[in-house]
């Protein structure tokens, strides 16, 4: 979603993303993946929560993802077909520091795979899946699911949870790499290109990321691969959009607004 908000949903990702955020409720499956415990969906929301997390994110759009500035993703011609619009993304998250009530979320990992669909001007997206790392407790899963609903407050045609082993999640000043199940389920690999403007990375500032109250900037790193490799909605792209970003969000920022992102029946 990568997929894509107060200018540019659940499941790393807009007439702009600003339009999706301006619409407020409007702020991105696996074959054989295990469903998350029912306790995660049934848990009572905590009154106090907070998350600082970093995402290794990539999507099918050209660099930089136009979803942050338009009401629809980039157009694609698949196998000679007529142009279709979609944004198919992987968002691999690691929580640096956070809590949900009395439950610590520090070090927890989760992953969103999604497609924003062809037109999200009204905050209505296509499909999303939120993967919990298998090591997470039911309480951590419940907290993450609620927080993700606030971070990506949109409506999905299809929205569900699953679990996997997020076994690789690492980055340095030149590369970033994340895998689920050794890459069998999903993979994102980003590589920073050399900038003619200086030795450091290119960072996009002053752009809101979904429902986050703050971000440290989009560190631009095109992908070598961003892939979802299981189920009927599998996809794989190379050389398209990618970035590394650290975001902050907390219950104190939400002013009592309920989370969106609940599944809709088709």
Secondary structure as UniProt FT lines:
FT   HELIX           16..22
FT   TURN            25..26
FT   TURN            31..32
FT   HELIX           38..42
FT   STRAND          49..59
FT   HELIX           66..68
FT   STRAND          75..76
FT   TURN            79..80
FT   STRAND          84..85
FT   STRAND          88..100
FT   TURN            101..102
FT   STRAND          103..104
FT   TURN            106..107
FT   STRAND          109..115
FT   TURN            121..122
FT   STRAND          124..133
FT   TURN            134..135
FT   HELIX           138..151
FT   STRAND          155..164
FT   STRAND          168..171
FT   STRAND          175..180
FT   HELIX           181..183
FT   STRAND          186..191
FT   TURN            196..197
FT   STRAND          203..204
FT   TURN            210..211
FT   STRAND          214..215
FT   STRAND          218..220
FT   STRAND          223..228
FT   TURN            232..233
FT   STRAND          235..237
FT   STRAND          242..250
FT   HELIX           251..253
FT   TURN            254..256
//
